[in-house]
Every structure is written in C-alpha cells, then in structure tokens.
Amino acid sequence: MTSGLKTVIYPVQDLESAKRVFSALLGAEPAMDEPYYVQFHDAGQEIGLDPHGHAKGMTGPVDYWHVDDIEATFAAMVAAGATEQQSIQGVGGTRRIATLTDQDGNVVGLLQP
C-alpha cells in the first residue's frame, strides 16, 4: 500500500549552490543540512538534494512513493515486469529506499519511512 508520492530527490553537483536555489524557491532553510544530503519540507513534500546522486547513476530528479512494506512492493513490481535499478538500502534510522525502472525506462523510487 502506498501513502502517496511525497519525496523528490535531485542529484546535484554543487550542493551549496543548489541549497541557495531551493531555499529561494521554497522560501525556507533546509530542515536537514548535511554534507551528504540536504532536505527541505514544503507543503507536505520532502525535497532532497543528493551531491552523490550523479555518481549513483541519477540523471535527473527521482520521485519516491512512500510505501508501508518496501520488500513486498519491490517484489510485486519486479514480478510485474519492473527492473531493479538500486536494491533496497537503509538511508538513516529506519528509512529505506530503492529504485526500479518500468518497461519504458522510467525510474520509480520507493521509500519506506
């Protein structure tokens, strides 16, 4: 079960510059500001800036669907024809993410809070 599309992560090369741009867009300072990841909260959305995103193969923003059971959702999507791009991994606390591609090559992110 999904609770919606709530997180978008952008790969960035210059984290400080990207942070200024998104602060200007959102009219707020980051809620999380670390050298490895910056996150903003706006209108129920989480906007992330990943300075290592390009190295991980991200070519643009990735939307993450929040799911209750990432293993079950991941397995169901693979069984339906999706292809694993990034396996399930922990990213802090109990939060886990994964990415898959659909039959047309679109990247679909999963996030279990």
MDAnalysis code that builds the backbone (N, CA, C; Angstrom):
import MDAnalysis as mda
import numpy as np

u = mda.Universe.empty(339, n_residues=113, atom_resindex=np.repeat(np.arange(113), 3), trajectory=True)
u.add_TopologyAttr("name", ["N", "CA", "C"] * 113)
u.add_TopologyAttr("resid", np.arange(1, 114))
u.add_TopologyAttr("resname", ["MET", "THR", "SER", "GLY", "LEU", "LYS", "THR", "VAL", "ILE", "TYR", "PRO", "VAL", "GLN", "ASP", "LEU", "GLU", "SER", "ALA", "LYS", "ARG", "VAL", "PHE", "SER", "ALA", "LEU", "LEU", "GLY", "ALA", "GLU", "PRO", "ALA", "MET", "ASP", "GLU", "PRO", "TYR", "TYR", "VAL", "GLN", "PHE", "HIS", "ASP", "ALA", "GLY", "GLN", "GLU", "ILE", "GLY", "LEU", "ASP", "PRO", "HIS", "GLY", "HIS", "ALA", "LYS", "GLY", "MET", "THR", "GLY", "PRO", "VAL", "ASP", "TYR", "TRP", "HIS", "VAL", "ASP", "ASP", "ILE", "GLU", "ALA", "THR", "PHE", "ALA", "ALA", "MET", "VAL", "ALA", "ALA", "GLY", "ALA", "THR", "GLU", "GLN", "GLN", "SER", "ILE", "GLN", "GLY", "VAL", "GLY", "GLY", "THR", "ARG", "ARG", "ILE", "ALA", "THR", "LEU", "THR", "ASP", "GLN", "ASP", "GLY", "ASN", "VAL", "VAL", "GLY", "LEU", "LEU", "GLN", "PRO"])
u.atoms.positions = np.array([
    [0.842, -1.175, 0.000],
    [0.000, 0.000, 0.000],
    [0.893, 1.246, 0.000],
    [0.479, 2.234, -0.741],
    [1.225, 3.492, -0.824],
    [0.498, 4.597, -0.058],
    [1.276, 5.512, 0.478],
    [0.661, 6.695, 1.094],
    [0.942, 7.930, 0.246],
    [1.313, 7.691, -0.998],
    [1.454, 8.786, -1.947],
    [2.881, 9.091, -2.347],
    [2.984, 9.959, -3.301],
    [4.252, 10.437, -3.822],
    [4.626, 11.654, -3.001],
    [5.626, 11.510, -2.118],
    [5.913, 12.565, -1.153],
    [7.348, 13.067, -1.178],
    [8.241, 12.375, -1.840],
    [9.656, 12.751, -1.811],
    [10.199, 12.842, -3.224],
    [10.938, 13.916, -3.501],
    [11.642, 14.075, -4.769],
    [13.100, 14.369, -4.423],
    [14.013, 13.593, -5.007],
    [15.438, 13.805, -4.756],
    [16.114, 14.214, -6.055],
    [16.846, 15.312, -5.980],
    [17.584, 15.849, -7.120],
    [19.069, 15.539, -6.963],
    [19.701, 15.002, -8.016],
    [21.155, 14.873, -7.962],
    [21.755, 16.257, -8.232],
    [22.733, 16.662, -7.432],
    [23.349, 17.976, -7.611],
    [24.866, 17.844, -7.573],
    [25.540, 18.708, -8.310],
    [26.998, 18.695, -8.304],
    [27.562, 19.716, -7.328],
    [26.886, 20.840, -7.169],
    [27.323, 21.895, -6.259],
    [26.251, 22.058, -5.191],
    [26.447, 21.381, -4.068],
    [25.429, 21.348, -3.020],
    [25.116, 22.733, -2.468],
    [26.132, 23.554, -2.257],
    [25.897, 24.895, -1.701],
    [25.070, 25.756, -2.647],
    [25.379, 25.701, -3.929],
    [24.624, 26.465, -4.918],
    [23.175, 25.964, -5.005],
    [23.015, 24.643, -5.039],
    [21.671, 24.065, -5.113],
    [20.860, 24.429, -3.875],
    [21.516, 24.434, -2.728],
    [20.835, 24.789, -1.476],
    [20.309, 26.224, -1.550],
    [21.105, 27.146, -2.095],
    [20.659, 28.540, -2.235],
    [19.462, 28.636, -3.178],
    [19.523, 27.922, -4.291],
    [18.447, 27.970, -5.282],
    [17.144, 27.429, -4.699],
    [17.213, 26.288, -4.022],
    [15.993, 25.709, -3.465],
    [15.486, 26.494, -2.261],
    [16.379, 27.113, -1.499],
    [15.940, 27.996, -0.409],
    [15.168, 29.176, -0.975],
    [15.639, 29.713, -2.101],
    [14.944, 30.833, -2.749],
    [13.584, 30.379, -3.286],
    [13.538, 29.211, -3.898],
    [12.285, 28.686, -4.441],
    [11.262, 28.450, -3.336],
    [11.685, 27.813, -2.258],
    [10.763, 27.391, -1.210],
    [10.568, 28.424, -0.109],
    [11.424, 29.451, -0.089],
    [11.319, 30.477, 0.938],
    [11.613, 29.949, 2.320],
    [12.510, 28.965, 2.404],
    [12.826, 28.340, 3.690],
    [14.242, 27.785, 3.674],
    [14.778, 27.633, 4.854],
    [16.073, 26.978, 5.012],
    [15.852, 25.467, 5.086],
    [16.891, 24.681, 4.822],
    [16.735, 23.220, 4.887],
    [16.342, 22.731, 6.282],
    [15.549, 21.668, 6.314],
    [15.199, 21.007, 7.569],
    [16.333, 20.078, 7.994],
    [17.085, 19.578, 7.027],
    [18.256, 18.740, 7.264],
    [19.357, 19.263, 6.366],
    [20.526, 19.488, 6.935],
    [21.623, 20.080, 6.162],
    [22.929, 19.389, 6.527],
    [23.250, 18.341, 5.766],
    [24.464, 17.562, 5.980],
    [25.292, 17.578, 4.701],
    [26.605, 17.324, 4.783],
    [27.436, 17.316, 3.580],
    [27.030, 16.243, 2.565],
    [26.360, 15.200, 3.024],
    [25.974, 14.095, 2.154],
    [24.523, 14.180, 1.672],
    [23.714, 15.122, 2.232],
    [22.301, 15.209, 1.848],
    [21.674, 16.439, 2.490],
    [20.844, 17.134, 1.723],
    [20.105, 18.285, 2.219],
    [18.635, 18.031, 1.912],
    [17.770, 18.334, 2.894],
    [16.347, 18.106, 2.678],
    [15.538, 19.313, 3.131],
    [14.549, 19.649, 2.316],
    [13.592, 20.706, 2.613],
    [12.228, 20.059, 2.822],
    [11.384, 20.712, 3.603],
    [9.995, 20.294, 3.774],
    [9.133, 21.437, 3.265],
    [8.204, 21.127, 2.365],
    [7.329, 22.158, 1.826],
    [6.001, 21.541, 1.413],
    [4.917, 22.058, 1.961],
    [3.559, 21.653, 1.582],
    [3.371, 20.135, 1.609],
    [3.896, 19.487, 2.644],
    [3.755, 18.041, 2.775],
    [4.717, 17.235, 1.926],
    [5.627, 17.905, 1.244],
    [6.603, 17.239, 0.386],
    [7.989, 17.299, 1.012],
    [8.809, 16.316, 0.699],
    [10.212, 16.326, 1.071],
    [11.012, 16.503, -0.215],
    [11.829, 17.540, -0.268],
    [12.665, 17.820, -1.428],
    [14.109, 17.590, -1.002],
    [14.776, 16.621, -1.624],
    [16.133, 16.277, -1.249],
    [17.139, 16.671, -2.314],
    [18.345, 17.019, -1.864],
    [19.470, 17.325, -2.749],
    [20.577, 16.334, -2.421],
    [20.968, 15.525, -3.405],
    [21.964, 14.473, -3.191],
    [23.228, 14.795, -3.985],
    [24.312, 15.189, -3.310],
    [25.540, 15.522, -4.023],
    [26.255, 14.295, -4.598],
    [25.786, 13.099, -4.266],
    [26.368, 11.868, -4.803],
    [25.432, 11.199, -5.801],
    [24.336, 11.866, -6.122],
    [23.326, 11.285, -7.000],
    [23.841, 10.915, -8.380],
    [24.631, 11.804, -8.983],
    [25.146, 11.507, -10.323],
    [26.056, 10.283, -10.290],
    [26.861, 10.154, -9.246],
    [27.763, 9.002, -9.115],
    [26.980, 7.702, -8.945],
    [25.751, 7.809, -8.434],
    [24.893, 6.633, -8.263],
    [24.049, 6.356, -9.504],
    [24.265, 7.131, -10.557],
    [23.549, 6.898, -11.800],
    [22.296, 7.730, -11.998],
    [22.020, 8.655, -11.093],
    [20.842, 9.507, -11.269],
    [21.106, 10.502, -12.399],
    [20.184, 10.593, -13.334],
    [20.334, 11.526, -14.452],
    [19.378, 12.706, -14.320],
    [18.535, 12.679, -13.312],
    [17.574, 13.743, -13.055],
    [16.854, 13.444, -11.765],
    [15.859, 14.242, -11.430],
    [15.118, 14.020, -10.189],
    [14.440, 12.652, -10.175],
    [14.343, 12.068, -8.998],
    [13.634, 10.800, -8.820],
    [12.523, 11.026, -7.805],
    [11.315, 10.622, -8.183],
    [10.153, 10.703, -7.306],
    [10.061, 9.409, -6.503],
    [9.806, 9.536, -5.218],
    [9.721, 8.372, -4.338],
    [8.308, 8.223, -3.794],
    [7.721, 7.058, -4.039],
    [6.426, 6.697, -3.481],
    [6.657, 6.162, -2.080],
    [5.932, 6.680, -1.100],
    [6.031, 6.182, 0.269],
    [5.162, 4.927, 0.380],
    [5.773, 3.840, 0.834],
    [5.079, 2.552, 0.918],
    [5.199, 1.982, 2.327],
    [4.222, 1.144, 2.688],
    [4.215, 0.518, 4.007],
    [5.220, -0.632, 4.104],
    [5.373, -1.395, 3.032],
    [6.235, -2.581, 3.039],
    [7.083, -2.570, 1.764],
    [8.298, -2.067, 1.882],
    [9.144, -1.889, 0.694],
    [9.511, -3.214, 0.045],
    [9.746, -4.259, 0.862],
    [10.098, -5.564, 0.282],
    [8.961, -6.111, -0.569],
    [7.738, -6.066, -0.030],
    [6.591, -6.603, -0.760],
    [6.312, -5.795, -2.023],
    [6.385, -4.478, -1.925],
    [6.119, -3.625, -3.083],
    [7.186, -3.838, -4.153],
    [8.447, -3.890, -3.729],
    [9.563, -4.120, -4.653],
    [9.377, -5.455, -5.381],
    [9.091, -6.521, -4.628],
    [8.909, -7.853, -5.230],
    [7.730, -7.875, -6.189],
    [6.629, -7.227, -5.809],
    [5.450, -7.200, -6.677],
    [5.742, -6.461, -7.979],
    [6.496, -5.375, -7.890],
    [6.827, -4.619, -9.098],
    [7.752, -5.417, -10.014],
    [8.734, -6.112, -9.435],
    [9.630, -6.951, -10.246],
    [8.826, -8.073, -10.913],
    [7.935, -8.695, -10.162],
    [7.096, -9.766, -10.721],
    [6.216, -9.249, -11.857],
    [5.859, -7.966, -11.795],
    [5.010, -7.370, -12.827],
    [5.809, -6.877, -14.031],
    [7.144, -6.959, -13.969],
    [7.958, -6.580, -15.117],
    [8.919, -5.433, -14.907],
    [8.923, -4.814, -13.739],
    [9.886, -3.733, -13.464],
    [11.280, -4.340, -13.284],
    [12.296, -3.509, -13.469],
    [13.685, -3.944, -13.340],
    [14.342, -3.199, -12.196],
    [15.056, -3.945, -11.358],
    [15.779, -3.325, -10.246],
    [16.846, -2.387, -10.768],
    [16.870, -1.185, -10.248],
    [17.942, -0.242, -10.553],
    [18.861, -0.124, -9.343],
    [18.280, 0.129, -8.172],
    [19.035, 0.195, -6.912],
    [18.295, -0.658, -5.900],
    [18.975, -1.625, -5.331],
    [18.334, -2.510, -4.357],
    [17.926, -1.728, -3.109],
    [17.144, -2.362, -2.282],
    [16.675, -1.751, -1.040],
    [17.872, -1.495, -0.133],
    [17.960, -0.262, 0.361],
    [19.064, 0.078, 1.266],
    [18.600, 1.061, 2.319],
    [19.230, 1.002, 3.483],
    [18.943, 1.933, 4.554],
    [19.613, 3.263, 4.290],
    [18.930, 4.347, 4.626],
    [19.493, 5.685, 4.415],
    [19.415, 6.541, 5.674],
    [19.290, 5.893, 6.809],
    [19.257, 6.628, 8.074],
    [18.060, 6.225, 8.903],
    [18.313, 5.870, 10.149],
    [17.232, 5.430, 11.016],
    [16.573, 4.193, 10.437],
    [15.259, 4.196, 10.385],
    [14.525, 3.055, 9.820],
    [14.125, 3.313, 8.368],
    [14.509, 4.443, 7.819],
    [14.142, 4.828, 6.453],
    [14.932, 3.986, 5.446],
    [14.205, 3.427, 4.456],
    [14.846, 2.634, 3.399],
    [14.311, 3.064, 2.042],
    [15.170, 2.985, 1.041],
    [14.775, 3.366, -0.316],
    [15.227, 2.308, -1.320],
    [14.633, 2.359, -2.490],
    [15.022, 1.516, -3.624],
    [14.516, 2.197, -4.889],
    [15.116, 1.871, -6.029],
    [14.596, 2.368, -7.303],
    [14.503, 1.219, -8.295],
    [13.506, 1.331, -9.153],
    [13.274, 0.373, -10.216],
    [13.013, 1.152, -11.495],
    [13.065, 0.471, -12.622],
    [12.637, 1.089, -13.874],
    [11.445, 0.298, -14.404],
    [10.520, 1.028, -14.996],
    [9.372, 0.358, -15.592],
    [9.730, -0.102, -17.002],
    [8.782, -0.632, -17.724],
    [9.020, -1.186, -19.058],
    [9.496, -0.141, -20.066],
    [9.268, 1.148, -19.769],
    [9.690, 2.216, -20.671],
    [10.954, 2.910, -20.216],
    [11.574, 2.419, -19.143],
    [12.811, 3.002, -18.646],
    [12.612, 4.139, -17.659],
    [11.381, 4.409, -17.256],
    [11.118, 5.449, -16.254],
    [11.551, 4.960, -14.886],
    [12.210, 5.816, -14.135],
    [12.671, 5.464, -12.798],
    [11.532, 5.669, -11.801],
    [11.301, 4.661, -10.972],
    [10.290, 4.718, -9.923],
    [10.999, 4.478, -8.598],
    [10.893, 5.438, -7.683],
    [11.505, 5.293, -6.374],
    [10.493, 4.826, -5.350],
    [10.975, 3.983, -4.433],
    [10.170, 3.534, -3.289],
    [10.863, 3.995, -2.030],
    [10.084, 4.422, -1.038],
    [10.632, 4.865, 0.242],
    [9.732, 4.329, 1.341],
    [10.345, 3.612, 2.295],
    [9.614, 3.184, 3.485],
    [10.110, 4.015, 4.630],
    [9.230, 4.894, 5.170],
    [9.650, 5.781, 6.269],
    [10.045, 5.014, 7.524],
])
